[in-house]
Amino acid sequence: MLEAAGLSAAEESVYLALLRKGAATAEQLANRTQQAPTRVARAVAGLHRKGLVHRTPPPSDLIVPVPPDLAFDQLIQRRREDLERVREAAQQLSAESRARSTSRRTGELIEIVQGRGGVRGAFERVQHAARSEMRVLVAPPYAATAQVNQTQLARGGEVTYRAVYTTEALAEPGFMAAVSEHVLAGEQARLAPVVPTKLAIADRALALLPLSWTAAAQDTALLVHPCGLLDALVALFEGVWTTASPLVITGPAEVRPLEAVDKHDRQLLSLLVAGMTDEAAGARLGMSRRTVVRRVQHMMAATGSQSRIQLGWRVRERGWL
């Protein structure tokens, strides 16, 4: 449920146990979550680094959850600052690579690929280089084909695919059906209004980065081998992935992207976020409790949220209120 916020399964389990049942000692948390004390200790340490819990001094030594609205605001702000540092690092690394373009070492780290056939072949090369994970940012126009040819999805799940698509990409003819097939084959897909660049990364071994988005320059790209620039590209993808929304499958060949809420949903959300119960919010808006529940479930499905806590976080993140 909180994976998008960067929490592991153990960290999420511990944090939710604290939110639902209150502050506790490490031993009590182990009993609540039915996890080993060492695993709980690691999870608490991770939550503390993320600013999601704090501890009271001895002798009580309680682990206390930070309220989600405060904790996740701070976490999102740190992610934004991290992304800005990635942008600055990428710009600096690009400047350094241009300055050393005549260096043999740079030539070994960064390859220039030209021609549509060359770019197509480079993309296949990146996919076949993946041993555990492929990360892709997808947006039109396309240099090779109108669809992402993710050949290793059929290799028994040995390579995990994570893809972020733009809404513009999903508007391409036949693209939504192709994305649905990818998701049903095991791809983890998310949607963002825009992506900073098109990108394909195999593990931390090889990345393909276009030099330009324009159709006229789609026949030139960079193959990046392990170096500081590749590390920056991985961090860039992870930042985009964190803020993107899961795509919702509505049928065997259909993908429904995130939809904006209407003014009635905004009114309902504002009352629920303010702390009103379903009954009170419904009475204020002239809705039955059943209607309130149905509208909330619709918004949870539209945002890929698994709980109302996650819905509130995604709503605030998107500026819907």
C-alpha positions in Angstrom: 0.0 0.0 0.0 2.8 2.4 0.8 5.4 1.0 -1.7 5.2 4.2 -3.7 6.4 6.1 -0.7 9.6 4.0 -0.6 8.6 1.8 2.3 9.5 -1.9 2.4 6.8 -4.5 3.3 8.2 -4.8 6.8 8.4 -1.1 7.3 4.8 -0.7 6.1 3.6 -3.5 8.4 5.2 -1.8 11.4 4.1 1.7 10.6 0.4 0.6 10.0 0.5 -1.4 13.3 1.6 1.8 15.1 -1.0 3.9 13.4 -3.8 1.5 14.2 -2.9 0.5 17.7 -0.7 3.3 19.0 2.9 3.6 20.3 4.6 0.4 21.4 7.9 -1.1 22.4 10.0 -3.1 19.9 8.9 -6.3 21.6 5.2 -5.3 21.4 5.6 -4.5 17.7 7.1 -7.9 17.0 4.1 -9.5 18.7 1.6 -7.3 16.8 3.2 -7.9 13.4 4.2 -11.5 14.0 7.7 -10.7 12.7 11.1 -11.5 14.1 12.6 -8.9 16.5 15.6 -8.4 14.2 13.3 -7.7 11.2 11.2 -5.3 13.3 14.4 -3.5 14.5 15.5 -3.0 10.9 12.1 -1.8 9.9 12.0 0.7 12.8 15.4 2.0 11.9 14.3 2.5 8.3 11.1 4.3 9.4 13.2 6.5 11.7 15.5 7.5 8.8 12.4 8.4 6.7 11.0 10.5 9.5 7.9 8.3 10.0 8.5 7.4 13.7 10.3 8.7 16.7 11.3 7.1 20.1 10.6 8.3 23.6 13.5 8.3 26.0 14.1 5.4 28.5 12.7 3.8 30.5 9.5 3.8 28.4 11.5 3.6 25.1 8.3 3.6 23.0 8.2 3.8 19.2 5.7 6.6 18.3 4.3 7.0 14.7 4.4 10.5 13.1 1.0 11.4 11.7 0.8 10.5 8.0 -0.1 14.0 6.8 3.0 15.5 8.4 5.3 12.5 7.7 4.5 12.2 4.0 4.6 15.9 3.4 8.2 15.9 4.6 9.0 12.7 2.7 7.6 14.1 -0.6 9.6 17.3 -0.1 12.8 15.3 0.4 12.0 13.3 -2.7 11.6 16.6 -4.7 14.9 17.9 -3.3 16.6 14.6 -4.3 15.2 14.9 -7.8 16.5 18.4 -8.1 19.9 17.2 -7.0 19.7 14.4 -9.7 18.8 17.1 -12.3 21.8 19.1 -11.3 24.1 16.1 -11.2 22.9 15.0 -14.7 23.6 18.4 -16.1 27.0 18.5 -14.6 27.8 14.9 -15.8 26.6 15.8 -19.3 28.9 18.9 -19.3 31.8 16.7 -18.2 31.1 14.1 -20.8 31.0 16.7 -23.6 34.3 18.2 -22.3 36.0 14.9 -22.4 34.5 13.7 -25.7 37.9 13.0 -27.2 38.9 10.9 -24.2 39.2 7.1 -24.8 37.7 6.5 -21.4 34.6 8.5 -22.1 34.2 6.7 -25.4 34.2 3.5 -23.5 31.5 4.7 -21.2 29.2 6.5 -23.6 28.4 5.3 -27.1 26.7 7.4 -29.8 24.1 5.4 -31.7 22.9 6.7 -35.0 20.2 5.7 -37.5 16.8 4.3 -36.8 18.1 0.8 -37.3 20.9 1.5 -34.9 18.6 2.9 -32.2 16.3 -0.1 -32.7 19.2 -2.5 -32.3 20.5 -0.6 -29.3 17.1 -0.9 -27.6 17.1 -4.7 -28.2 20.7 -4.8 -26.8 19.6 -3.0 -23.6 16.7 -5.5 -23.1 19.0 -8.5 -23.6 21.5 -7.0 -21.2 18.9 -7.1 -18.4 19.3 -10.0 -15.9 17.0 -8.9 -13.2 15.2 -5.6 -14.0 14.3 -3.3 -16.9 13.2 0.3 -16.2 11.6 2.3 -19.0 10.1 5.8 -19.4 7.8 5.8 -22.4 6.6 8.7 -24.5 6.0 9.4 -28.2 7.4 9.9 -30.8 9.1 6.6 -31.3 12.3 6.0 -33.1 11.9 2.2 -33.6 8.3 1.1 -33.5 5.0 2.4 -32.3 5.0 0.0 -29.4 7.6 -1.0 -26.8 8.8 -4.4 -27.8 9.5 -5.9 -24.3 10.6 -9.3 -25.5 11.8 -10.6 -22.1 8.4 -10.4 -20.6 7.8 -13.9 -22.1 10.9 -15.4 -20.5 9.2 -16.8 -17.5 9.4 -13.7 -15.3 13.1 -13.8 -14.9 13.3 -10.1 -15.7 11.1 -7.6 -13.9 9.7 -4.8 -16.0 8.8 -1.4 -14.6 7.4 1.2 -17.0 6.1 4.7 -16.7 3.9 5.8 -19.6 2.6 9.3 -20.4 -1.0 9.9 -21.2 0.1 11.0 -24.6 1.7 7.6 -25.2 -1.6 5.8 -24.3 -3.4 7.9 -27.0 -1.3 6.1 -29.7 -3.4 3.7 -31.9 -3.3 0.2 -30.4 -1.0 1.3 -27.6 -3.4 0.8 -24.8 -4.1 -2.8 -25.9 -0.3 -3.4 -26.0 0.2 -2.0 -22.5 -2.6 -4.1 -21.2 -0.9 -7.2 -22.6 2.4 -6.2 -21.0 0.7 -5.7 -17.6 -1.1 -9.1 -17.8 2.3 -10.6 -18.7 3.8 -9.3 -15.5 4.9 -5.7 -16.2 4.5 -3.2 -13.4 3.1 -0.1 -15.1 2.4 3.5 -13.9 1.1 6.6 -15.6 2.5 10.2 -15.4 1.2 13.4 -17.2 4.8 13.9 -18.5 8.2 12.2 -18.2 11.5 14.2 -18.2 12.9 12.0 -21.0 12.5 8.7 -22.7 14.7 6.1 -21.2 15.5 2.4 -21.0 17.7 1.0 -18.3 18.9 -2.6 -17.9 19.8 -3.3 -14.2 22.7 -0.9 -13.5 24.6 -2.2 -16.5 23.3 -0.3 -19.6 20.9 2.6 -20.5 19.6 4.0 -23.7 18.9 7.8 -23.7 17.7 9.8 -26.8 19.5 13.0 -27.6 16.3 14.7 -28.5 12.5 14.2 -28.4 11.9 15.8 -31.8 10.9 13.5 -34.7 13.8 14.9 -36.8 16.4 13.7 -34.2 14.9 10.3 -33.3 17.8 8.6 -35.1 20.5 9.6 -32.5 20.8 8.2 -29.0 23.3 7.5 -26.3 24.2 4.1 -24.8 25.4 4.7 -21.3 27.6 2.1 -19.5 28.2 2.0 -15.7 29.3 5.4 -14.6 28.0 8.4 -12.6 25.6 9.4 -15.4 24.0 5.9 -15.4 23.6 6.2 -11.6 21.9 9.6 -12.1 19.6 8.1 -14.7 18.6 5.3 -12.4 17.8 7.8 -9.7 15.8 9.9 -12.2 13.7 6.9 -13.1 13.0 6.0 -9.4 11.9 9.6 -8.7 9.4 9.5 -11.6 8.2 6.1 -10.6 7.6 7.2 -7.0 5.3 10.1 -8.1 3.5 8.2 -10.9 0.1 6.5 -10.5 -0.5 2.7 -11.1 -2.4 1.9 -14.3 -5.8 0.2 -13.7 -6.7 -2.8 -15.8 -10.4 -2.9 -16.7 -10.4 -5.8 -19.1 -8.1 -8.3 -20.9 -7.2 -5.7 -23.5 -8.0 -2.3 -22.0 -6.1 0.0 -19.6 -7.8 2.8 -17.9 -5.5 5.8 -17.0 -5.9 8.0 -14.0 -9.0 10.2 -14.2 -9.5 13.6 -12.6 -12.2 14.0 -10.0 -15.3 16.2 -10.6 -16.4 19.0 -8.4 -18.7 16.8 -6.4 -15.8 14.4 -5.6 -13.7 17.4 -4.6 -16.4 18.6 -2.2 -16.7 15.1 -0.7 -12.9 14.7 -0.4 -12.6 18.1 1.4 -15.1 17.0 4.0 -13.6 13.6 4.6 -10.1 15.0 4.8 -11.4 17.5 7.3 -12.3 14.6 9.6 -16.0 14.1 8.9 -17.5 10.6 9.0 -19.2 9.1 5.9 -22.6 9.8 7.4 -21.8 13.5 8.3 -20.2 14.2 4.9 -23.2 12.6 3.1 -25.7 14.6 5.2 -23.8 17.8 4.4 -23.9 17.0 0.6 -27.3 15.4 0.5 -25.9 11.9 -0.2 -26.7 8.6 1.4 -23.8 6.8 3.2 -24.0 4.1 0.5 -23.4 6.8 -2.2 -20.5 8.2 -0.2 -18.9 4.8 0.0 -19.4 4.1 -3.7 -17.8 7.5 -4.7 -14.8 6.9 -2.4 -14.4 3.4 -3.9 -14.5 4.9 -7.4 -11.8 7.4 -6.5 -9.6 4.7 -4.9 -9.9 2.7 -8.1 -9.1 5.7 -10.3 -5.9 6.4 -8.3 -4.8 2.8 -7.7 -5.2 3.3 -3.9 -5.6 0.3 -1.6 -6.8 2.3 1.4 -8.3 5.7 2.3 -5.0 6.7 3.8 -3.3 6.1 0.5 -6.1 7.9 -1.3 -5.7 11.0 0.9 -2.0 11.0 0.2 -2.4 10.7 -3.6 -5.2 13.3 -3.6 -2.9 15.8 -1.9 0.1 14.9 -4.1 -1.9 15.7 -7.2 -3.3 19.0 -5.9 -6.9 17.9 -6.2 -7.9 19.8 -3.1 
